[in-house]
Amino acid sequence: MIAIVDYNMGNLASVKNAFAKLGKATVVESDPSKFKEYDKLILPGVGAFGDAMEHLRERDMIEPLREYAASGKFILGICLGMQLLFESSEEFGFHEGLGLIKGSVKAFDESRFSEPLKVPHMGWNRMFTSDHPLFKELDEEHYLYFVHTYHVNCANEEDVIGRTNYGYEFASAVAHDNIMGIQPHPEKSHDNGLKILKNFINL
């Protein structure tokens, strides 16, 4: 069984509906004591990093998430949920993250853009992916739907499994053992996004 973590910072309905399209029932779970009962967890997220960590803290979810990760079971972070997997973020000040993947979350550095681009990065863009089970039966490059102002900087290059170019190349999908994250929204990315979720189900 897959649980979608409810900490009042994610578009839970659209994620749940995407899994339903694949014929997979999910549970929206707000009780951290029950996390260990599930085979896989989805950590969604929309909004600011600091607010999200505060919501997790208020709901006593931080240590249960870390314990779940240490158990070897699969976690998939989506958008802000992916960023929360990292050690820290500079969004509206410095904030500590879950620390499940080494690295930090930074704002787009517009001084590096070769042409004027709007931030946030919003809309369809290509992701170039490595050979990872999350991208089984997908082309090496495929379009997915993005909405974000910040992106992750991985401390370890081998944790990067997907890259996207917006002004410059950044990590748009990551994996460290059983911990995975994807910056775009698979639930808004039509067939390509559904394939990614299906692959997560089948891990």
Number of C-alpha atoms within 10 A of each C-alpha: 12 22 22 24 26 23 25 15 21 21 13 19 11 14 21 19 15 21 18 12 11 13 10 15 14 19 14 17 18 16 14 19 12 11 21 16 11 17 15 23 26 26 24 25 25 17 13 15 27 20 13 21 20 14 17 21 13 11 15 15 21 18 13 16 23 14 14 21 19 13 11 13 16 21 26 23 23 26 27 27 24 29 30 30 29 23 19 22 25 15 15 10 8 12 18 15 22 18 15 17 24 17 20 22 24 16 15 20 13 15 9 10 12 10 10 10 11 11 15 13 18 13 13 15 17 18 23 18 22 17 11 12 13 24 22 15 11 16 13 14 15 15 19 22 21 22 17 18 16 23 22 26 19 19 14 11 10 10 19 22 23 24 19 21 13 18 18 12 9 18 22 25 26 28 20 15 13 15 21 24 30 24 27 27 20 23 23 17 19 14 14 20 22 18 19 21 21 20 16 20 17 9 10
